[in-house]
């Protein structure tokens, strides 16, 4: 009996060492990027808030590993920041493109609401998905972009781009050298920046 007792202790120590070793390895080597990317993308595209819960659970898992936790939060920031960059580059907004500005404004407001929602999610220990200073920076930039877009949308000189028919009529008004006219319809030529274009006009 005396001989069996030490063997059981050794066996338990070996098992404990295996579990502790596995825990340490997981803490140090776990590749979190795919999980973070999947969870945030699902939230961005489909509005699945389960992904945000998974994010806070992941942060809680590393509550005693500040380095890993910060890496996760920084990577989450880079993903969310890329959404705003994508949306900023997606449209051409100016006073001659009112429709585009209105659509971009609506999408920026929606994305900013999602950013606020992300910031409201916290782990049990109070960790946010994005570090507070990075959140504040993104929120500030988004608010400024929304303000700029609203100014263009509300401006009295903002107009929608001309459609193809309006462009054709405008070119006809400036065209010269019309020929082959039949029943008031002529083949005319419009020149701009040295390029000569043939158009059909009502004359």
C-alpha positions as CSV (number, residue, x, y, z in Angstrom):
1,X,0.0,0.0,0.0
2,X,2.9,2.3,0.9
3,X,4.4,1.7,-2.6
4,X,1.1,2.5,-4.5
5,X,0.5,5.8,-2.7
6,X,3.7,7.5,-4.0
7,X,2.9,6.2,-7.5
8,X,-0.6,7.8,-7.4
9,X,0.9,11.1,-6.3
10,X,3.5,11.0,-9.1
11,X,0.8,10.2,-11.6
12,X,-1.4,13.1,-10.4
13,X,1.6,15.4,-10.6
14,X,2.3,14.4,-14.1
15,X,-1.3,14.9,-15.1
16,X,-1.3,18.3,-13.4
17,X,1.9,19.3,-15.2
18,X,0.4,18.3,-18.5
19,X,-2.7,20.5,-17.9
20,X,-0.7,23.4,-16.6
21,X,1.7,23.1,-19.6
22,X,-1.2,23.1,-22.0
23,X,-2.7,26.1,-20.4
24,X,0.6,28.1,-20.6
25,X,1.1,27.1,-24.2
26,X,-2.5,28.1,-25.1
27,X,-2.0,31.4,-23.3
28,X,1.2,32.2,-25.2
29,X,0.7,30.7,-28.7
30,X,-3.1,30.9,-29.4
31,X,-3.7,32.4,-32.9
32,X,-6.7,34.7,-32.3
33,X,-6.9,36.6,-35.6
34,X,-9.2,34.2,-37.4
35,X,-11.6,34.1,-34.5
36,X,-11.6,37.9,-34.1
37,X,-12.0,38.5,-37.8
38,X,-14.9,36.1,-38.1
39,X,-16.8,37.4,-35.1
40,X,-16.4,41.1,-36.1
41,X,-17.2,40.4,-39.7
42,X,-20.4,38.6,-38.8
43,X,-21.4,41.6,-36.7
44,X,-20.5,44.1,-39.5
45,X,-22.3,42.3,-42.3
46,X,-25.2,40.6,-40.6
47,X,-25.5,42.4,-37.3
48,X,-24.9,39.2,-35.3
49,X,-24.3,40.4,-31.7
50,X,-23.3,36.8,-30.7
51,X,-19.9,37.7,-32.3
52,X,-19.5,40.5,-29.8
53,X,-20.2,38.2,-27.0
54,X,-17.6,35.8,-28.3
55,X,-15.2,38.7,-28.4
56,X,-15.8,39.6,-24.7
57,X,-15.5,35.9,-23.8
58,X,-12.1,35.8,-25.6
59,X,-10.9,38.9,-23.7
60,X,-12.0,37.3,-20.4
61,X,-10.1,34.2,-21.2
62,X,-6.9,36.3,-21.2
63,X,-7.8,38.5,-18.3
64,X,-4.5,37.5,-16.6
65,X,-2.5,38.0,-19.8
66,X,-2.4,41.7,-20.6
67,X,-0.1,41.4,-23.6
68,X,-2.3,38.9,-25.4
69,X,-5.4,40.8,-24.4
70,X,-3.9,44.1,-25.8
71,X,-3.0,42.3,-29.0
72,X,-6.6,41.1,-29.4
73,X,-7.9,44.6,-28.8
74,X,-5.5,46.2,-31.2
75,X,-6.3,43.7,-33.9
76,X,-10.0,44.4,-33.4
77,X,-9.3,48.1,-33.8
78,X,-7.5,47.5,-37.1
79,X,-10.5,45.6,-38.4
80,X,-13.1,48.1,-37.3
81,X,-11.0,50.9,-38.6
82,X,-10.8,49.3,-42.0
83,X,-14.6,49.4,-42.2
84,X,-14.5,53.2,-42.0
85,X,-11.7,53.4,-44.5
86,X,-13.6,51.2,-46.9
87,X,-16.7,53.3,-46.5
88,X,-14.8,56.5,-47.0
89,X,-13.3,55.3,-50.3
90,X,-16.5,53.7,-51.5
91,X,-18.3,56.9,-52.7
92,X,-17.4,60.1,-54.5
93,X,-19.2,62.8,-52.6
94,X,-19.2,66.4,-53.7
95,X,-21.7,69.2,-54.5
96,X,-22.3,67.7,-57.9
97,X,-23.1,64.2,-56.6
98,X,-25.9,64.7,-54.0
99,X,-27.3,61.1,-54.2
100,X,-23.9,59.6,-53.4
101,X,-23.4,61.9,-50.4
102,X,-26.8,61.0,-49.0
103,X,-26.1,57.2,-49.3
104,X,-22.6,57.6,-47.8
105,X,-24.1,59.7,-44.9
106,X,-26.7,57.0,-44.1
107,X,-24.0,54.3,-44.1
108,X,-21.6,56.3,-41.9
109,X,-24.4,56.9,-39.4
110,X,-25.2,53.1,-39.4
111,X,-21.5,52.2,-39.0
112,X,-21.0,54.7,-36.2
113,X,-24.0,53.2,-34.3
114,X,-22.2,49.8,-34.7
115,X,-19.0,51.3,-33.3
116,X,-20.9,52.5,-30.3
117,X,-22.5,49.1,-29.8
118,X,-19.1,47.5,-29.9
119,X,-17.8,49.8,-27.3
120,X,-20.8,49.0,-25.0
121,X,-19.9,45.3,-24.9
122,X,-17.6,44.5,-22.0
123,X,-16.2,41.3,-20.5
124,X,-17.0,40.3,-17.0
125,X,-13.8,42.0,-15.9
126,X,-14.7,45.2,-17.8
127,X,-12.5,44.8,-20.8
128,X,-13.8,46.5,-24.0
129,X,-13.3,45.0,-27.5
130,X,-11.4,48.1,-28.6
131,X,-9.2,50.1,-26.2
132,X,-10.9,53.3,-25.1
133,X,-8.4,55.7,-26.7
134,X,-8.7,54.0,-30.1
135,X,-12.5,54.0,-29.8
136,X,-12.5,57.7,-29.0
137,X,-10.3,58.4,-32.0
138,X,-12.5,56.4,-34.4
139,X,-15.7,58.0,-33.0
140,X,-14.3,61.5,-33.3
141,X,-13.2,60.9,-36.9
142,X,-16.6,59.4,-37.8
143,X,-18.5,62.3,-36.2
144,X,-16.5,64.8,-38.2
145,X,-17.1,62.8,-41.4
146,X,-20.8,62.8,-40.7
147,X,-20.8,66.5,-40.0
148,X,-19.0,67.2,-43.3
149,X,-21.4,65.0,-45.3
150,X,-24.4,66.6,-43.7
151,X,-23.1,70.0,-44.7
152,X,-22.9,68.9,-48.4
153,X,-26.3,67.3,-48.3
154,X,-27.9,70.4,-46.8
155,X,-26.1,72.9,-49.1
156,X,-28.4,74.7,-51.5
157,X,-25.9,74.3,-54.4
158,X,-25.7,70.5,-54.0
159,X,-27.3,68.7,-57.0
160,X,-27.6,65.2,-58.3
161,X,-25.4,64.3,-61.3
162,X,-27.0,64.7,-64.8
163,X,-28.4,61.6,-66.3
164,X,-27.5,60.5,-69.8
165,X,-30.4,62.3,-71.5
166,X,-29.6,65.6,-69.8
167,X,-26.0,65.3,-70.8
168,X,-27.0,64.5,-74.4
169,X,-29.3,67.6,-74.6
170,X,-26.6,69.8,-73.1
171,X,-24.1,68.6,-75.7
172,X,-26.6,69.2,-78.5
173,X,-27.0,72.8,-77.4
174,X,-23.3,73.2,-77.8
175,X,-22.9,71.1,-80.9
176,X,-21.9,72.3,-84.4
177,X,-21.8,70.8,-87.9
178,X,-25.1,69.1,-87.9
179,X,-26.0,67.0,-91.0
180,X,-28.4,64.4,-92.4
181,X,-31.4,66.0,-90.7
182,X,-34.7,64.1,-91.2
183,X,-37.9,65.0,-89.4
184,X,-36.0,67.3,-87.1
185,X,-33.4,64.7,-86.0
186,X,-29.8,65.4,-87.0
187,X,-26.4,63.9,-86.7
188,X,-24.3,66.5,-85.0
189,X,-20.8,66.8,-83.6
190,X,-19.7,67.9,-80.1
191,X,-16.1,68.8,-79.4
192,X,-14.6,69.0,-75.9
193,X,-10.9,69.0,-74.9
194,X,-10.0,68.3,-78.5
195,X,-12.2,65.2,-78.8
196,X,-14.9,65.2,-81.4
197,X,-18.0,63.1,-80.5
198,X,-20.9,62.3,-82.8
199,X,-24.4,62.6,-81.2
200,X,-28.0,62.5,-82.4
201,X,-29.9,65.8,-81.8
202,X,-33.3,67.3,-82.3
203,X,-32.9,70.5,-84.3
